[in-house]
């Protein structure tokens, strides 16, 4: 996703975790990650409402970008951190989500 294509609406997401469809090829749009967590400042949703976001196309620092909404990452879910540790996945608090560009994004 080019910086000029990034959404301008930014909401905060707390108690979040990263998910992927285990049956989708990672190089496809369906294989992109999405977030599950509690949103704050999302129009039409009460603060703390639990959501599953659309696919995440880009990330910079502690902001993850979907097609229409950017998510400022608050605290991750403790169970997600425990899962990362149990599976040998290093959690980088300054850059917790890493996205690999696919042809569609270039």
BALOBA-1460 file (C-alpha; in Angstrom, 3 decimals):
// residues 106
<rec num="1" residu="x" x="0.000" y="0.000" z="0.000"/>
<rec num="2" residu="x" x="1.451" y="3.339" z="-1.013"/>
<rec num="3" residu="x" x="1.506" y="5.990" z="1.735"/>
<rec num="4" residu="x" x="-0.886" y="8.208" z="-0.231"/>
<rec num="5" residu="x" x="-3.407" y="5.333" z="-0.367"/>
<rec num="6" residu="x" x="-3.483" y="4.846" z="3.399"/>
<rec num="7" residu="x" x="-6.770" y="5.620" z="5.149"/>
<rec num="8" residu="x" x="-6.979" y="8.797" z="7.188"/>
<rec num="9" residu="x" x="-9.535" y="7.526" z="9.726"/>
<rec num="10" residu="x" x="-7.547" y="6.242" z="12.705"/>
<rec num="11" residu="x" x="-9.071" y="4.352" z="15.613"/>
<rec num="12" residu="x" x="-7.410" y="2.741" z="18.617"/>
<rec num="13" residu="x" x="-7.551" y="-1.007" z="19.113"/>
<rec num="14" residu="x" x="-6.807" y="-2.558" z="22.511"/>
<rec num="15" residu="x" x="-6.474" y="-6.133" z="23.737"/>
<rec num="16" residu="x" x="-5.712" y="-7.110" z="20.151"/>
<rec num="17" residu="x" x="-4.295" y="-10.170" z="18.459"/>
<rec num="18" residu="x" x="-3.220" y="-10.969" z="14.894"/>
<rec num="19" residu="x" x="-4.983" y="-13.719" z="12.931"/>
<rec num="20" residu="x" x="-4.785" y="-15.276" z="9.461"/>
<rec num="21" residu="x" x="-7.052" y="-17.625" z="7.552"/>
<rec num="22" residu="x" x="-5.169" y="-20.935" z="7.871"/>
<rec num="23" residu="x" x="-6.664" y="-22.190" z="4.589"/>
<rec num="24" residu="x" x="-5.713" y="-19.200" z="2.406"/>
<rec num="25" residu="x" x="-2.410" y="-18.965" z="0.567"/>
<rec num="26" residu="x" x="-0.288" y="-16.264" z="2.246"/>
<rec num="27" residu="x" x="0.444" y="-14.526" z="-1.064"/>
<rec num="28" residu="x" x="-3.253" y="-13.856" z="-1.689"/>
<rec num="29" residu="x" x="-5.420" y="-11.082" z="-0.270"/>
<rec num="30" residu="x" x="-7.379" y="-13.703" z="1.698"/>
<rec num="31" residu="x" x="-4.093" y="-14.779" z="3.295"/>
<rec num="32" residu="x" x="-3.425" y="-11.331" z="4.722"/>
<rec num="33" residu="x" x="-3.611" y="-10.861" z="8.479"/>
<rec num="34" residu="x" x="-6.488" y="-9.236" z="10.314"/>
<rec num="35" residu="x" x="-6.865" y="-8.045" z="13.892"/>
<rec num="36" residu="x" x="-9.309" y="-8.989" z="16.619"/>
<rec num="37" residu="x" x="-9.645" y="-6.577" z="19.509"/>
<rec num="38" residu="x" x="-11.588" y="-3.809" z="21.227"/>
<rec num="39" residu="x" x="-11.941" y="-0.564" z="19.263"/>
<rec num="40" residu="x" x="-12.106" y="2.951" z="20.662"/>
<rec num="41" residu="x" x="-13.174" y="5.961" z="18.611"/>
<rec num="42" residu="x" x="-14.743" y="3.886" z="15.830"/>
<rec num="43" residu="x" x="-17.797" y="5.636" z="14.326"/>
<rec num="44" residu="x" x="-21.025" y="3.830" z="15.147"/>
<rec num="45" residu="x" x="-19.419" y="1.505" z="17.708"/>
<rec num="46" residu="x" x="-19.340" y="1.882" z="21.465"/>
<rec num="47" residu="x" x="-15.826" y="2.176" z="22.893"/>
<rec num="48" residu="x" x="-14.568" y="-1.275" z="23.879"/>
<rec num="49" residu="x" x="-16.694" y="-3.047" z="21.241"/>
<rec num="50" residu="x" x="-14.943" y="-6.253" z="20.115"/>
<rec num="51" residu="x" x="-14.341" y="-6.439" z="16.366"/>
<rec num="52" residu="x" x="-12.593" y="-8.423" z="13.689"/>
<rec num="53" residu="x" x="-11.010" y="-5.959" z="11.284"/>
<rec num="54" residu="x" x="-10.752" y="-6.295" z="7.547"/>
<rec num="55" residu="x" x="-7.443" y="-7.433" z="6.092"/>
<rec num="56" residu="x" x="-4.355" y="-5.444" z="7.038"/>
<rec num="57" residu="x" x="-2.411" y="-4.192" z="4.008"/>
<rec num="58" residu="x" x="0.388" y="-2.216" z="5.602"/>
<rec num="59" residu="x" x="1.881" y="-1.345" z="8.980"/>
<rec num="60" residu="x" x="4.250" y="1.299" z="10.219"/>
<rec num="61" residu="x" x="5.405" y="1.327" z="13.803"/>
<rec num="62" residu="x" x="2.310" y="0.832" z="15.954"/>
<rec num="63" residu="x" x="-0.235" y="1.659" z="13.230"/>
<rec num="64" residu="x" x="-1.814" y="-1.044" z="11.032"/>
<rec num="65" residu="x" x="-3.610" y="-0.024" z="7.829"/>
<rec num="66" residu="x" x="-6.696" y="-1.637" z="6.379"/>
<rec num="67" residu="x" x="-8.380" y="-0.375" z="3.204"/>
<rec num="68" residu="x" x="-10.706" y="2.114" z="4.983"/>
<rec num="69" residu="x" x="-9.415" y="2.327" z="8.549"/>
<rec num="70" residu="x" x="-6.046" y="2.654" z="10.269"/>
<rec num="71" residu="x" x="-5.662" y="1.048" z="13.686"/>
<rec num="72" residu="x" x="-3.394" y="2.564" z="16.339"/>
<rec num="73" residu="x" x="-2.239" y="-0.452" z="18.310"/>
<rec num="74" residu="x" x="-2.753" y="-0.206" z="22.035"/>
<rec num="75" residu="x" x="-1.894" y="-3.091" z="24.347"/>
<rec num="76" residu="x" x="-1.917" y="-6.569" z="22.802"/>
<rec num="77" residu="x" x="-3.992" y="-9.340" z="24.370"/>
<rec num="78" residu="x" x="-2.061" y="-11.200" z="27.080"/>
<rec num="79" residu="x" x="-3.113" y="-14.541" z="25.543"/>
<rec num="80" residu="x" x="-1.693" y="-13.410" z="22.184"/>
<rec num="81" residu="x" x="1.649" y="-12.540" z="23.809"/>
<rec num="82" residu="x" x="1.667" y="-15.935" z="25.549"/>
<rec num="83" residu="x" x="0.905" y="-17.660" z="22.222"/>
<rec num="84" residu="x" x="3.767" y="-15.789" z="20.522"/>
<rec num="85" residu="x" x="6.170" y="-16.817" z="23.279"/>
<rec num="86" residu="x" x="5.012" y="-20.445" z="23.239"/>
<rec num="87" residu="x" x="5.511" y="-20.581" z="19.466"/>
<rec num="88" residu="x" x="8.926" y="-18.929" z="19.437"/>
<rec num="89" residu="x" x="7.663" y="-15.736" z="17.790"/>
<rec num="90" residu="x" x="9.537" y="-12.656" z="18.940"/>
<rec num="91" residu="x" x="7.167" y="-9.790" z="19.730"/>
<rec num="92" residu="x" x="8.558" y="-6.372" z="18.804"/>
<rec num="93" residu="x" x="6.581" y="-3.759" z="20.789"/>
<rec num="94" residu="x" x="7.794" y="-0.945" z="18.504"/>
<rec num="95" residu="x" x="6.821" y="-2.767" z="15.294"/>
<rec num="96" residu="x" x="4.450" y="-5.568" z="16.272"/>
<rec num="97" residu="x" x="2.971" y="-6.242" z="12.808"/>
<rec num="98" residu="x" x="5.106" y="-6.941" z="9.776"/>
<rec num="99" residu="x" x="3.558" y="-7.018" z="6.313"/>
<rec num="100" residu="x" x="5.125" y="-8.476" z="3.178"/>
<rec num="101" residu="x" x="4.139" y="-6.670" z="-0.022"/>
<rec num="102" residu="x" x="2.441" y="-8.727" z="-2.716"/>
<rec num="103" residu="x" x="2.225" y="-7.856" z="-6.401"/>
<rec num="104" residu="x" x="-1.173" y="-6.159" z="-5.967"/>
<rec num="105" residu="x" x="0.401" y="-3.559" z="-3.644"/>
<rec num="106" residu="x" x="3.263" y="-2.521" z="-5.893"/>
